[in-house]
Amino acid sequence: MKATGKMIIIGLFIVISFYTMAAAVTTGAIEGLISNKQTGELIPKAKITLVFSKSASVQHIFYSDDKGHFYKGGMTPGAYKIT
């Protein structure tokens, strides 16, 4: 193999390595059940809003499922206010 071919392969390896390291970002998740505080009954289709404590512009809005369960992944790690 010529030197140029070896350099291209080495260059691709370095680019792929950096891309892989950049993609390995730490994320968080939240999971739980929404229930009535007085009766304990699960609440289906409840609207859930999470606001990141360091920036109010970072919000996640989603809904519980038919059984009151919710899950949200891919979140920036940190403290959130949940409503």
C-alpha positions as CSV (number, residue, x, y, z in Angstrom):
1,M,0.0,0.0,0.0
2,K,1.3,3.4,-0.9
3,A,2.0,6.0,1.8
4,T,-1.0,8.1,0.6
5,G,-3.3,5.1,1.1
6,K,-2.0,4.6,4.6
7,M,-2.4,8.2,5.5
8,I,-6.1,8.2,4.3
9,I,-6.8,5.1,6.4
10,I,-5.1,6.6,9.5
11,G,-7.0,9.9,8.9
12,L,-10.3,8.1,8.7
13,F,-9.5,6.1,11.9
14,I,-8.8,9.4,13.7
15,V,-12.0,11.1,12.5
16,I,-14.1,8.0,13.4
17,S,-12.4,7.9,16.9
18,F,-13.2,11.6,17.6
19,Y,-16.8,11.2,16.3
20,T,-17.3,8.2,18.6
21,M,-15.9,10.0,21.6
22,A,-18.1,13.1,20.9
23,A,-21.2,10.9,20.6
24,A,-20.6,9.4,24.1
25,V,-22.3,12.2,25.9
26,T,-23.7,11.5,29.4
27,T,-27.5,12.0,29.5
28,G,-30.1,11.4,32.2
29,A,-33.6,10.0,32.4
30,I,-36.7,10.2,34.6
31,E,-39.3,7.6,35.1
32,G,-42.3,7.2,37.4
33,L,-46.0,7.0,38.0
34,I,-48.5,9.8,38.3
35,S,-51.1,9.2,41.0
36,N,-53.8,11.0,43.0
37,K,-52.3,11.9,46.3
38,Q,-55.5,11.3,48.3
39,T,-56.8,8.1,46.6
40,G,-53.6,6.6,45.1
41,E,-55.4,6.1,41.8
42,L,-53.0,6.3,38.8
43,I,-53.7,9.1,36.4
44,P,-53.6,8.3,32.7
45,K,-52.6,10.9,30.1
46,A,-51.3,13.4,32.7
47,K,-49.3,16.3,31.3
48,I,-45.8,16.5,32.8
49,T,-43.5,19.5,32.5
50,L,-39.9,19.4,33.5
51,V,-38.0,22.7,33.7
52,F,-34.2,22.6,34.0
53,S,-33.0,24.5,37.1
54,K,-30.1,26.1,35.4
55,S,-32.1,27.4,32.4
56,A,-35.8,27.9,32.2
57,S,-35.6,27.7,28.4
58,V,-34.8,24.0,28.7
59,Q,-38.1,22.3,29.1
60,H,-39.5,18.9,28.4
61,I,-43.3,18.4,28.0
62,F,-44.7,14.9,27.7
63,Y,-47.7,12.8,28.9
64,S,-48.1,9.7,31.1
65,D,-49.4,6.6,29.3
66,D,-52.8,4.9,29.8
67,K,-51.6,3.4,33.1
68,G,-50.1,6.7,34.6
69,H,-46.5,5.6,33.8
70,F,-44.0,8.0,32.2
71,Y,-40.4,7.9,31.0
72,K,-38.2,10.6,29.4
73,G,-34.6,9.9,28.4
74,G,-31.9,11.9,26.7
75,M,-32.0,14.7,29.3
76,T,-29.2,16.9,30.4
77,P,-28.2,15.7,33.9
78,G,-29.1,18.1,36.7
79,A,-32.0,19.3,38.8
80,Y,-35.4,19.8,37.3
81,K,-38.7,21.2,38.6
82,I,-41.6,18.9,37.7
83,T,-45.2,19.9,37.4
